[in-house]
Amino acid sequence: MLLPALSRAKEKAHRTACINNLRQLDGAKQQWALENKKEDTDIPKQADVSRFIKGNHFPLCPAGGTYTI
């Protein structure tokens, strides 16, 4: 009984971390666009938005995947 509950809790924690990472990335992209007078359709590089993310590093997916902008 304990193992399924731990598995669900771990999955929920990964999902929450992923959502928070996506929010950070979206905010960083918006800040980049605002400061550089870019359009919503412009796509920055990873290095462009990293400076707008806490700790100046691109977040890692908790499930082992990757994020693209």
N, C-alpha and C positions, 0 to 999 in steps of 0.2 A: 504494500500500500504506500509505503514511503517513497519508493523509487519513481512511480508515475507522478506523484506530487512534486518531487524535486525536478523532474524533467519538464513539467509544465511551468514551474517557477523559473527555470533557466531559460526556456523558450520565451516567456513573457519578458524577462530582463533583456534578452537580446533584441526583441521587438521594440521595447521602449528605448533602448540605446540607439537603435537604428533610426527610429523616428526623430530622436533628439539630434542625431548627426545630420539627418536630412534638413532639419530646421536650421541648424548652424550653417550648412552649406548654402541654403537658400538665402539666409540673411547676409552671408558673406558675398554672394553673387550680387545681391541688391546693393550692398554698400559699394562694391567694386564698380557697378554700373553708374551709381550716383556720383562717385568721386571722379570717374573717368568720362562722364557724359556719354555713356553708351546706351543703346536701346535694349529693351527686354529680350530681343531676339539675338543679341550678340552673345557669344559663348566665350567666357574667359578660360584661360589655362589654369591648371591646378595651382601653379605658383602665383598666379594673379590673385586668387582668393585666399590663399593660405595666410597671408598677413592679416586678414580680417577675421580669422578664426582664433579663438582662445588658445594660447600656447604656440601660435604660428605654425601649426602642423595640420596637415590634411587628415581628417578622421579615418580610422580603419573600421571596416564593417565587423561587428562582433561575431557574425556567422562565417567569416572568412571570405566574403565576397569583396567586391570593389564598388566604389561610388564613381559615377561619371557626372560631369556637369552638363 
